[in-house]
C-alpha cells in the first residue's frame, strides 16, 4: 500500500497493537513501537515513529494513526514528515 503517502510501498510491514478500552470492546487504542518498515520503490529504507494515540473501531473497520516518516541516510535516520493514515480492516 501507500504507507508513506508518497508512492507504492510493496514490501512494507507494520505491526500494530490493538488494545480494547475494556475486554471485548470493539473500539480502543492502536499503537506500534518504532520499527523499520522496509524499502520503498525509491530505494530508501523507512522507519515509522508513532505520534500521539491511535484508535481503532471494528464496526467502521478502521484504524486511525499518526506517525513520523523517517528514512535512512548512511547510518542516520532523517525525519521526512508526519502523516495521519487510515487503514481499512478486512
Helices and strands as residue ranges (DSSP letters): E 17-20, E 27-31, E 35-39, E 45-57, E 62-73, E 76-88
